Amino acid sequence: MEESIFGGCYMVIREYCNDDLPAMIDVWNEVVTDGIAFPQEELLDIETGAAFFASQSYCGVAEDDGALAGLYILHPNNVGRCGHICNASYAVRSACRGKHIGEQLVLDCLRQAKRLGFAILQFNAVVESNIHARHLYERLGFVQLGTIPKGFRMKDGHYENICPYYIEL
């Protein structure tokens, strides 16, 4: 468990537990509903959410002054000879954005990925217009691999480029 104080707020990053599921599902569904960052379109309910989060290699949650403010999922990006590469997704409750919660989630994810034996963390589909995430990843040392034109269909139906990123752990 990582504990930090940012901007006068007390933040804890820890592994999720079943009691966190309703809040995790709420935060996850908020990002899915926004339709501008996650490829998923189906919302989670308590049953599908429990199965989804349990299927990950690791799930971390951020508590901001005692309330669940964000989460991440970590899992293999591939199998076999590429099984040393992992992938992750991050979600921060909209009311909690701007408090460096995403940065703390990414930093914890990097530690957990290394602890689990992964050698590379790769993001397959960072939407080009998601400048806050892209600036964070680049500041933390992630390398952009290129651009995939029109790789992401936004909620309104138009397509935007995606930018794969990676970092060696």
N, C-alpha and C positions, 0 to 999 in steps of 0.2 A: 504494500500500500504506500503510495506517495502522497505526502501532505505538503501543501504550499499555501502561501498567503499572497494574493494578487489584488492590488487596488483596495486593500482593506477587507477583502473577502477571504474566508477560509475554505480552501478547496482540497478535496480528497479524491484521488484516483485509485480505484480498487477493482478487483474482480467482481462481476455481478453475482447476485444470488436470486433465488426465485421470487423473493419479496420485491425485487426491482422490476419484475416483468411488466406490470401495468404501466409504470412510468417510461420504461424503455420502449414499449410498443407505441406509446403516445408520441415520444420524441421521434422515433423512426418514421411513423406514419405522417408526422408533420412534414418531414423532408420529402417523403414519397409524394405526398399531396401537392407540395410546391412544384414538383415536376421539372426542376431545373438542375438537379445534381445526381440523383440516384437513377439507375436504369430500371429499377422495379416499378411496376404500376399497380400491383395488388397490395392492398393494405393488410397488415397483420391483425389477427385477433388473438385472444389469450392462448388458444390452442396452437395456431400456426406460429405465433410469436415464440412460445415456449420451445417448440421443435426447432425453429430457425436459430435461435440464440444458442440452444444446446448443441447444435451441429457444428458450431464454430470451434476452432482450436483454442480461442480465448476471446472473451468479451470483457472489456473494461468499462467502468462507469465513472463519471465525474459528479461529485456532490459539491454544490456551491452553497455554502452556508446551510448544509444539511438537506438540501433538496436535489434530486437528480436533475442535472443540467445538460448532460451529454453522455455519449457512449461511443464505443468503437467495437467493430468485429474484426477478427484476424483469422485467416485461414490459408491453406495452401492455394497458390495460384495455378498449380499444375500438379502432375504426378510423375513418378518414376525419376528419370534423369533430370527433370526440371522441378522435382519436389522440394528443392532447397529454396525456391522462390515463393514468397507469400504475398498476399494481397490483403488490403484492409479498407474499411469504409468508416467514416466518422459522421456523427450527427450531433448537433448542438441545438437545444431548444431555442427558438427564435428570440424569446424574451431574455436569454442569457448570452447572446452573441456580443462580441466586442470586449469580453473579459479575459481573453487569452485561454479559454477553456479548450478550444480546438488544438492549440499549440501543446498544451499539457497532455491531451489525449494522444497526439502524434508521438510525443517524446516517450510516453509510457508504452505505447505500441511498439516503438523501436526496441525498447528494453525487453519487452515480453517476447517479441519475435526472435531476438537473439537468444534469449533464455530457452526458447523452444527448439533451437537448433536451425532456424532459417538463416540463410546467408544474404538474401536480397529481399527487399520489400519493393514491390512494383504496383503502381496504380495504372490500371488499364484504360481508364476513361475519365480523366479530369476534363470537365467542360471548359473550353477555352475562355468563356466569359466569366468563369468563377475565379476572378482575379485575387480575391482574398486567400483562397486555398492555394492558388498557384504561387503567390508571393511567399506564403508561409513555407511551402515545400521547398522552394528555391533557397530561401534563407536558411533552412535546415540542412541544405546540401543535396537535395534530390536533383537529379539530372533529367531534363526533358528529352525524350527519345525521338521526338518528331511531332507531326500533326496528322491526324486522320480527318480529312475533309468530310464534313457533314456526318460525323459518326454518332451524334446524339440527337434524338428527336425530343424537342422541348414539349412541354405540356400544351402549348398553343399550336403545335404541329410543325413549326419550322425546325430546320436542322442547324446545328452548330458543330463546329470542329471539336474534336477531343484531343487531348495531349497526354500521352502515356509518360509516366515518370518512374524513376527507380533510384534506389540508394543501396549501397552495399552496407551490410550490418557489421 
